[in-house]
Amino acid sequence: MPAWLRRLFTHSHVHHLSVQDGYARWAKQYDDDAHNPAVNLEEQAIVRCLPALDGRRVLDAGCGTGRQSIYALNQGARLVVGIDLSEPMLNQARRKGRMKLLRADLCVLPFSDASFDVVICSFTLDYVRDFSLAIAELSRVTVPGGTVVVSDLHPFGSFVGWNRAFRHHDGTRMQVYLIDHTPHLYAEYTRACRQSGLVIEEVVEPRVDEAARPDYEAQGSLRAYEQHQGLPIVLIMRLRKIRTNAS
Ligand SMILES: C[S@@+](CC[C@H](N)C(=O)[O-])C[C@H]1O[C@@H](n2cnc3c(N)ncnc32)[C@H](O)[C@@H]1O
């Protein structure tokens, strides 16, 4: 763990939370925290992986407060459905747009096979209890020939101490909340995709560079910027659902 992170933890109360408890607590302040360097880099890079969404049926799996759902609506998607495990996160999303939102686990999606043309899953796969099952479900609900775009914090990050954490000052002391997660390596992606009828078409790994400096500065974390410079901070993949003779 880098020294700056160790110092932060030493002067704070640190709590370890499950995904459900973590997002129940984070939901209200999530959007204020969401414009962090990783999310900003992902937003710039993911457009290189997404197909045209105009007229498409789009699933936003692990939609949280609806960031990608709103993007899909703005791009002219015909139908946008967001699912998430966390009702408090969905409640934040409900204030925002015309997407359909429902509580569901992405490992057990409540949709028929081939219901969507495009499936987006942003910053969520590291939280699921069964990674292969999650990829299989994303594939199942995608139409043959359709696209699945997944993004998450880059697994390299866990080696330099990145966490899934948020901070909240309770008036007396800074509280740090760490949410349970499991980073996944390329080998796991390739295996899960092969088993689920998905082909990896594109991999994008945006690195932290000068352009990200103002985002770090805004968070008061220039020391983290120096640590992260040059590292790929996000892993994004475009996956194609294979067409079979029957489809
Ligand atoms: C970091 S947020 C990302 C939200 C949104 N995709 C974005 O990029 O802004 C992760 C979200 O994944 C949700 N999540 C975690 N595990 C899930 C699961 N098994 N099924 C559905 N949603 C899940 C959490 O509740 C949380 O809202």
The ligand as a Tripos MOL2 file, in Angstrom:
@<TRIPOS>MOLECULE
LIG
   27    29     1     0     0
SMALL
NO_CHARGES

@<TRIPOS>ATOM
      1 C1        -19.1690    1.6410   -9.0230 C.3       1 LIG1
      2 S1        -20.9240    1.5010   -9.1980 S.3       1 LIG1
      3 C2        -21.0540    1.7470  -10.9570 C.3       1 LIG1
      4 C3        -22.3600    2.3450  -11.3610 C.3       1 LIG1
      5 C4        -22.4630    2.7020  -12.8400 C.3       1 LIG1
      6 N1        -22.3480    1.5260  -13.6940 N.3       1 LIG1
      7 C5        -21.4120    3.7020  -13.2420 C.2       1 LIG1
      8 O1        -20.4310    3.3110  -13.8780 O.co2     1 LIG1
      9 O2        -21.5600    4.8800  -12.9000 O.co2     1 LIG1
     10 C6        -21.1950   -0.2560   -9.0640 C.3       1 LIG1
     11 C7        -22.6570   -0.6400   -9.0310 C.3       1 LIG1
     12 O3        -22.7480   -2.0510   -9.2150 O.3       1 LIG1
     13 C8        -23.8490   -2.5190   -8.4490 C.3       1 LIG1
     14 N2        -23.7040   -3.9640   -8.2980 N.ar      1 LIG1
     15 C9        -22.7640   -4.6450   -7.6200 C.ar      1 LIG1
     16 N3        -22.9490   -5.9590   -7.7420 N.ar      1 LIG1
     17 C10       -24.0430   -6.1350   -8.5150 C.ar      1 LIG1
     18 C11       -24.7500   -7.2640   -9.0080 C.ar      1 LIG1
     19 N4        -24.3650   -8.5200   -8.7200 N.pl3     1 LIG1
     20 N5        -25.8320   -7.0650   -9.7870 N.ar      1 LIG1
     21 C12       -26.2480   -5.8100  -10.0800 C.ar      1 LIG1
     22 N6        -25.6160   -4.6980   -9.6440 N.ar      1 LIG1
     23 C13       -24.5360   -4.8510   -8.8750 C.ar      1 LIG1
     24 C14       -23.7350   -1.7230   -7.1620 C.3       1 LIG1
     25 O4        -24.9430   -1.7390   -6.4330 O.3       1 LIG1
     26 C15       -23.3610   -0.3340   -7.7130 C.3       1 LIG1
     27 O5        -24.4940    0.4470   -7.9660 O.3       1 LIG1
@<TRIPOS>BOND
     1     1     2 1
     2     2     3 1
     3     2    10 1
     4     3     4 1
     5     4     5 1
     6     5     6 1
     7     5     7 1
     8     7     8 2
     9     7     9 1
    10    10    11 1
    11    11    12 1
    12    11    26 1
    13    12    13 1
    14    13    14 1
    15    13    24 1
    16    14    15 ar
    17    14    23 ar
    18    15    16 ar
    19    16    17 ar
    20    17    18 ar
    21    17    23 ar
    22    18    19 1
    23    18    20 ar
    24    20    21 ar
    25    21    22 ar
    26    22    23 ar
    27    24    25 1
    28    24    26 1
    29    26    27 1
@<TRIPOS>SUBSTRUCTURE
     1 LIG1         1 GROUP 0 **** ****
